[in-house]
Each structure stands twice: as structure tokens, then as C-alpha cells.
Amino acid sequence: MEKFPKLTIIIPTFYPGPIINNCIDSLPEEVEIIIIDNGDDEELKNTIKKKKHNITHYKIGDVGLPKSFNFALNKAQNEDILITQPDVKFEKNTLYELIKASKVYKNAGLLAPIIYEDQKYSMYNSLNLHLSKKGEIQTRKRIKNKNKIPSGDFCVEAVNATTMLLKKSILQKIGGWDENIYTYLEDIDLCLKLRRNNFSIIKVNSAIVHHVGFGSHKKENAKKSDLSRNWHFCWSSLYFRQKYYSKRHYRIYFFKIFLKYLFKSFVNICLFRFEKFKRNFY
């Protein structure tokens, strides 16, 4: 696909299983693909061997998403960087539409496609955040008719890292991803850094990807992933609020979340619901 010889696609993985085949097979063979393996995945290694794609596979240990992205950023050969996930499938013209849009929107720091899950438009991929002059988040605006399929491109304050097109030079300018985060909210954090540096974030209506929610891990790892997911989401939520909200908001949130999960842990252990207790205790 000669239109994209200067694009690098980055896919972080942690034992994704066969679902990654759909992602790789929907990408052009000529484009540079960097797979960052957070496990020691022989199945993934064998899958890559069977592909004709231009794939470089790095095993870097279980370091989390921001460190994986920054590692791949330093390895990438091209200015255009596309971040995606193993459980994402691209439509034929998606990359072309994103690249085309990047030439139209000169001040865009990030461009993202429209997301479909189970063949339905996903309304949960973007956030509108109101920032104070100090860069603190004051409120989260409700998006009117957010379940309505957009009729054109539109600006948002933040998007999830399902798929995003970025510029290497811009990422280097803002310091890349925050490696204090292991996973969760690293994408919103990156978006806020872009907005603080006056770059816009654009959702491109003509670019579409299909996403399988929580499909990036094999089913046999479900329990382990669930516990890890709960712990890291809680930690990242606290860290994120400490970083971007007022001290008062952070303290109230910390107090509320501590009491909430302490109470849930107590109730579940009393009722012998050991799996729920373990999740809430985490």
C-alpha cells in the first residue's frame, strides 16, 4: 500500500491470543508495525512468523502501556505514529482517511477514528473536559446526543487509546507518555498534555475501526486480568485526580473511594463472596 510507506503502527500486547490476527490482517503489509510484548508469549511469536507484514517484535517485560509506547516511539522510523490495540480491526480506507485528515488539520496533535463495537457506533470514546487557566479539570461536560452518529469531523478534549494517529515530533515535544502510570487514563493524560500545548484533537468521521471491548487478553487470563485491571484503574484514577484536579477534589475523591471499597470488602467477606472480596480489596 504505497500511500503509507512513512507510517509506523504500534501495538502493545499482553497474551492477546488469536484475536490479534484480525488486527494485523486488516493492516497493509508494507507499513512498519512494532509489536511491544509485555509477556513472554510464544503463541504471539509464532503468529508473527506466519505474517507477511513488516513486523518488528520486542519483548520488554510487563512494564505497562506508557513505557511500552515510549519504547516504541524511540524505535519508530517514521514521523506518523499510529497507536492501536490487538482487539481492533481496521476498515479498508481507515488509515488513508486519517492520513488525509492530518494534512487538512495542521494544528491537530491527535486524530482518532470513529469506533464501532458489536457493529454499533460507540459513544464512549471521547470526553469533553473543561480546563481552568492553571490546567486543572473543573467539570466534565455532558455531550448532547452523544449516541448519535456524527455527520462530520469534530473536536474533543480527549479520546481513549483504542486507535490514535500522532506525530513523533509532537510526542517528543510534550515528553511522551507519563511512565508513572502502568495502565488506565494514560490516554486521557496524553490528550490533556496536548491540549495544554494548544494542539487540537480531532475525531475523523470517515475513518472507522471495529473494537472488541476487553478483548485484548486470552480468556484463561480473565481472572488475573480482572484483578489487575481493578487495582490499576483505582490507582490511576487517584494519580490522575491528584495531577489534574484541585487538592480539595482529590481529597474528597480519595476519601470516598477508600470508604466505598472498604465497605464492599467488609460486606463480601462477611457473606463469603471471596471473589468479590478479592476484587474490592485490590
C-alpha positions as CSV (number, residue, x, y, z in Angstrom):
1,M,0.0,0.0,0.0
2,E,2.2,2.8,-1.3
3,K,0.2,5.6,0.3
4,F,1.6,4.8,3.7
5,P,5.3,4.0,3.5
6,K,6.1,6.5,6.2
7,L,3.7,5.3,8.9
8,T,4.6,3.3,12.0
9,I,1.9,1.3,13.7
10,I,2.4,0.4,17.4
11,I,0.5,-2.5,19.1
12,P,1.1,-3.2,22.8
13,T,0.3,-6.8,23.8
14,F,-0.1,-9.0,26.9
15,Y,-1.0,-12.5,25.8
16,P,-3.7,-11.4,23.3
17,G,-4.4,-14.8,21.8
18,P,-5.7,-15.3,18.3
19,I,-7.7,-12.0,18.2
20,I,-4.6,-10.1,17.1
21,N,-4.8,-11.9,13.8
22,N,-7.9,-9.7,12.9
23,C,-5.9,-6.6,13.7
24,I,-2.8,-7.5,11.7
25,D,-4.7,-8.9,8.7
26,S,-6.6,-5.6,8.4
27,L,-3.4,-3.6,8.1
28,P,-1.3,-3.1,4.9
29,E,1.7,-5.4,4.7
30,E,4.2,-2.7,3.7
31,V,3.7,-0.4,6.8
32,E,6.2,-0.7,9.7
33,I,4.5,-2.5,12.6
34,I,6.0,-2.6,16.0
35,I,4.6,-5.1,18.5
36,I,5.6,-4.5,22.1
37,D,5.2,-7.7,24.1
38,N,4.6,-7.2,27.8
39,G,4.7,-11.0,28.3
40,D,6.8,-13.9,27.2
41,D,4.3,-15.0,24.5
42,E,5.4,-17.9,22.3
43,E,1.9,-18.1,20.7
44,L,2.3,-14.4,19.6
45,K,5.8,-15.1,18.3
46,N,4.5,-18.0,16.2
47,T,1.6,-15.8,14.9
48,I,4.0,-13.1,13.8
49,K,6.2,-15.6,11.9
50,K,3.3,-16.6,9.7
51,K,2.6,-13.0,8.6
52,K,4.0,-11.3,5.5
53,H,3.8,-7.9,7.2
54,N,6.7,-5.7,8.1
55,I,6.6,-6.5,11.8
56,T,9.3,-5.9,14.5
57,H,8.6,-7.8,17.8
58,Y,10.1,-6.6,21.1
59,K,9.8,-8.4,24.4
60,I,10.3,-5.8,27.1
61,G,8.6,-7.4,30.1
62,D,5.5,-6.4,32.0
63,V,6.1,-2.7,32.1
64,G,2.7,-1.3,31.3
65,L,1.4,0.8,28.4
66,P,3.2,4.2,28.8
67,K,6.6,2.6,29.0
68,S,5.7,0.4,26.0
69,F,4.6,3.4,24.0
70,N,7.7,5.4,24.8
71,F,9.9,2.4,24.0
72,A,8.2,2.0,20.6
73,L,8.3,5.8,20.0
74,N,12.1,5.7,20.2
75,K,12.3,2.7,17.8
76,A,9.8,4.1,15.2
77,Q,11.4,5.1,11.9
78,N,8.6,7.5,10.8
79,E,7.0,10.8,11.8
80,D,3.4,9.5,11.6
81,I,2.7,7.1,14.6
82,L,-0.5,5.1,14.9
83,I,-1.3,3.6,18.3
84,T,-3.8,0.8,18.4
85,Q,-4.8,-2.4,20.3
86,P,-4.8,-6.1,19.5
87,D,-8.6,-6.3,19.5
88,V,-9.1,-3.6,16.9
89,K,-10.0,-4.3,13.2
90,F,-9.5,-1.6,10.6
91,E,-11.7,-0.9,7.6
92,K,-10.0,-0.7,4.2
93,N,-9.8,3.1,4.0
94,T,-9.3,4.0,7.7
95,L,-5.6,4.7,7.5
96,Y,-5.9,6.7,4.3
97,E,-8.7,8.8,5.8
98,L,-6.7,9.5,9.0
99,I,-3.5,10.4,7.0
100,K,-5.6,12.7,4.7
101,A,-7.2,14.4,7.7
102,S,-3.7,15.0,9.2
103,K,-2.8,17.1,6.2
104,V,-6.0,19.1,6.5
105,Y,-5.9,19.8,10.2
106,K,-2.4,21.3,10.5
107,N,-2.7,22.1,14.3
108,A,-4.0,18.6,15.2
109,G,-1.9,16.8,17.8
110,L,-4.0,13.7,17.6
111,L,-6.5,12.3,15.2
112,A,-8.8,9.4,16.1
113,P,-11.3,7.3,14.1
114,I,-14.9,6.6,14.8
115,I,-15.3,3.5,17.0
116,Y,-17.8,0.7,16.4
117,E,-18.4,-2.1,18.9
118,D,-20.7,-5.1,18.0
119,Q,-21.5,-3.3,14.8
120,K,-22.8,-0.3,16.7
121,Y,-21.4,3.2,17.0
122,S,-19.6,3.6,20.3
123,M,-20.4,6.9,22.2
124,Y,-17.9,6.3,24.9
125,N,-14.6,7.0,23.0
126,S,-14.4,10.7,23.7
127,L,-14.6,13.2,26.6
128,N,-15.2,16.9,26.8
129,L,-13.2,18.4,29.7
130,H,-13.3,22.0,31.0
131,L,-9.9,23.1,32.0
132,S,-9.1,26.1,34.2
133,K,-6.3,28.6,33.3
134,K,-4.0,26.5,35.6
135,G,-4.8,23.4,33.5
136,E,-6.9,21.8,36.2
137,I,-10.0,19.9,35.3
138,Q,-13.1,21.7,36.6
139,T,-16.0,19.8,35.1
140,R,-16.8,17.1,32.6
141,K,-19.3,18.4,30.1
142,R,-22.1,16.2,29.0
143,I,-22.1,15.6,25.3
144,K,-25.6,16.2,23.9
145,N,-26.8,13.4,21.6
146,K,-23.6,11.5,22.1
147,N,-25.2,8.3,20.9
148,K,-26.0,9.9,17.5
149,I,-23.6,9.1,14.7
150,P,-21.7,12.3,13.8
151,S,-22.2,13.8,10.4
152,G,-18.7,15.1,10.1
153,D,-15.3,15.6,11.8
154,F,-15.4,17.2,15.3
155,C,-13.1,18.4,18.0
156,V,-12.9,16.8,21.5
157,E,-10.8,17.3,24.6
158,A,-9.7,13.7,25.0
159,V,-10.1,10.2,23.4
160,N,-9.3,6.7,24.6
161,A,-6.3,4.9,23.1
162,T,-8.3,2.5,21.0
163,T,-6.7,3.9,17.9
164,M,-5.0,7.3,17.6
165,L,-2.7,8.9,14.9
166,L,0.1,11.1,16.3
167,K,3.2,12.9,15.2
168,K,6.6,11.7,16.6
169,S,7.9,15.2,16.8
170,I,4.9,16.4,18.8
171,L,5.1,13.5,21.2
172,Q,8.7,14.2,21.8
173,K,7.9,17.9,22.4
174,I,5.4,17.1,25.1
175,G,7.5,14.4,26.7
176,G,5.6,11.3,25.5
177,W,3.5,9.2,27.9
178,D,3.6,9.6,31.7
179,E,5.5,6.5,32.9
180,N,4.2,6.9,36.4
181,I,1.0,5.2,35.1
182,Y,1.0,1.5,34.4
183,T,-2.3,1.4,32.6
184,Y,-5.6,3.4,32.5
185,L,-6.0,7.1,31.9
186,E,-2.6,7.3,30.2
187,D,-4.5,8.2,27.0
188,I,-6.5,11.0,28.7
189,D,-3.3,12.2,30.3
190,L,-1.6,12.4,26.9
191,C,-4.6,14.3,25.5
192,L,-4.5,16.8,28.3
193,K,-0.8,17.4,27.7
194,L,-1.6,18.0,24.0
195,R,-4.4,20.4,24.9
196,R,-2.2,22.3,27.4
197,N,0.3,22.8,24.5
198,N,-2.5,24.1,22.3
199,F,-2.8,21.2,19.9
200,S,-6.3,20.1,18.8
201,I,-7.8,16.6,19.0
202,I,-9.9,15.6,16.0
203,K,-12.3,12.7,15.5
204,V,-12.4,11.8,11.8
205,N,-15.9,10.7,10.7
206,S,-14.8,8.9,7.6
207,A,-12.3,6.7,9.4
208,I,-13.8,3.7,11.2
209,V,-12.4,0.9,13.3
210,H,-14.2,-2.0,15.0
211,H,-13.3,-2.7,18.6
212,V,-13.9,-5.8,20.8
213,G,-14.2,-4.4,24.4
214,F,-11.9,-6.1,26.9
215,G,-10.8,-8.4,24.1
216,S,-7.1,-7.8,24.3
217,H,-6.4,-10.8,26.6
218,K,-7.0,-14.5,26.4
219,K,-10.0,-15.8,28.3
220,E,-7.8,-18.1,30.5
221,N,-6.2,-14.9,31.9
222,A,-9.5,-13.3,32.6
223,K,-9.4,-13.6,36.5
224,K,-5.8,-12.4,36.7
225,S,-6.5,-9.5,34.3
226,D,-9.7,-8.6,36.2
227,L,-7.8,-8.2,39.5
228,S,-5.0,-6.3,37.8
229,R,-7.5,-4.1,35.9
230,N,-9.3,-3.1,39.1
231,W,-6.2,-2.3,41.0
232,H,-4.6,-0.2,38.3
233,F,-7.8,1.6,37.4
234,C,-8.2,2.7,41.0
235,W,-4.5,3.7,41.4
236,S,-4.6,5.6,38.0
237,S,-7.8,7.4,39.0
238,L,-6.2,8.7,42.2
239,Y,-3.0,9.7,40.5
240,F,-4.9,11.4,37.6
241,R,-7.0,13.4,40.0
242,Q,-4.0,14.4,42.1
243,K,-2.3,15.6,38.9
244,Y,-5.2,17.5,37.2
245,Y,-7.9,18.4,39.8
246,S,-7.9,20.7,42.7
247,K,-6.5,19.5,46.1
248,R,-10.0,19.7,47.6
249,H,-11.4,17.5,44.8
250,Y,-8.6,15.0,45.1
251,R,-9.0,14.6,48.9
252,I,-12.8,14.2,48.7
253,Y,-12.4,11.6,45.9
254,F,-9.7,9.7,47.9
255,F,-11.9,9.6,51.0
256,K,-14.9,8.4,49.1
257,I,-13.2,5.7,47.2
258,F,-11.4,4.4,50.3
259,L,-14.7,4.1,52.2
260,K,-16.5,2.6,49.3
261,Y,-14.1,-0.3,48.8
262,L,-13.5,-0.8,52.5
263,F,-17.3,-1.2,53.0
264,K,-17.6,-3.5,50.0
265,S,-14.7,-5.6,51.1
266,F,-16.2,-6.0,54.6
267,V,-19.7,-6.9,53.3
268,N,-18.3,-9.5,50.8
269,I,-16.1,-11.2,53.3
270,C,-19.0,-11.5,55.7
271,L,-21.1,-13.0,53.0
272,F,-18.3,-15.4,51.9
273,R,-18.2,-13.8,48.4
274,F,-14.5,-14.4,48.2
275,E,-14.0,-13.4,44.5
276,K,-15.9,-10.1,45.0
277,F,-13.9,-9.6,48.3
278,K,-10.6,-10.1,46.5
279,R,-11.6,-7.6,43.7
280,N,-12.7,-4.9,46.1
281,F,-9.8,-5.5,48.4
282,Y,-7.4,-4.9,45.5
